[in-house]
Amino acid sequence: MKKISVMALIALLPICSSFAANGRNMNNMNTQPAVWSVTEVVSLPDDTPVVMRGRITKNMGDNIFVFEDASGTIMLEIDEESWNGNTVRVDDIVTVYGSVDKETNYTEVDVDSIVK
């Protein structure tokens, strides 16, 4: 009887660990917003992947742009290929995919792609 109990426990172990891993992943998905606000992005660590939704309000030159949402503004570094052929006007709402870039005196986002 003891042998059967041990065998049953061993057989159930991978199933239980699978449920535990899935639960952990679901918790992480619930605590991380799908779209970050500028205020939230500024407080994130360097290299954190982010998705933001708002407007690009100004071209500062040298691939640097000002991005604005309801919570504030942040600088974006957007290389030519990141535009994906989109033409964006000041009033256009865009979704920005990128990562946090912490500098000594400020935070910006290095943009991977923009969706209009």
N, C-alpha and C positions, 0 to 999 in steps of 0.2 A: 504494500500500500504506500509506503514511504517513497518507494522508487517511482510510482505513478505520479505522486504529488510533485516531486522534484522535476520529472519530465514535463508535466503540465506547466510548471513555473518557468522552465527554460523555454518552452514553446511560446508562452505568452510575453516574455520579456521584449522581443523585437516589436511586437504590436504596441505594448505600453510605451516604449521609448518613442515610437513613431507618433503616437498621440501627444506625448509630451512635447516633442519637437514642433509639431503642428500648432499646438496651443501657444508655444513661445513665439512662433512666427506671427501668429494672429495678433498676439498682444503687441508686438512691435509695430505691426501695421496699424493698429488702433491708436497708438500713441504718436505716430509720426503723421502729420497732415499731408494730404496729397498735394496741396498747394500752400506754399509758405508765404507769409506777408513779409514786407521789407523789415519791419520791426523784429520779426522772428529770425530772419536771415542774419541780421547784424550780430545776434547773440550766439550763432552757431559756430562750431569749431571749423578751422581751416580744412578745405577739401571735402566738406559735406556736400553731397549731391542735393540740389534744390530744384523745385519747379515753382515759378512765380507767374502771376497773372496781373497785367496792368498795361501801362502805356509807356512808350519810349518818347520822352518829351524834348530831348535836346541832343545834338551831336556835338561833342566837345573836341572832336578831331582825334587823330591817331587811334582809331577804333574804340574810343571811349564814348559812352552814351549815358544819359541820365534816364533812369527808369523810375516810374512813380506808380504806387498803388494807394489805396485809401489810408494806409498806415504811415507812409513817408516816401522818401526817395533814396536811391542807391545808385552807384556807378556800375555800369556793365562794360566788360571788355568783349567786343564782338568782332571776331575775324570775318573776313569776306565770305568764306565758305559756310559760316554759321547761319547766314541769312536764308539759305536754301532757296534762293531765287525770289524771295518775298520782297515786295516794295511796301514799306511800312510808313504810314503818315502819323502825325501827332495824335490824332483822335482814334487811331486803330487800337483795339484791345488785342494784346498778343500774349502767348504763353511762352515763357522763357525756360529753357532747360540748361542747367549749368552746374557749377560748383563754387562754393564759397572760397574766396581768396583773401585771407587776412594779411594786411600790410601793417607796418608799424603804427601808422596814425589813422588808418581807415580800413573799411571792409568793402570789397567789391565782389562782383560775380563774374567768373570766366564763363562765357556762354558757349555751349555746345551747339544748340540749335534754337531757332525761333519758329513758332507756328502762329500763323495769323488766323 
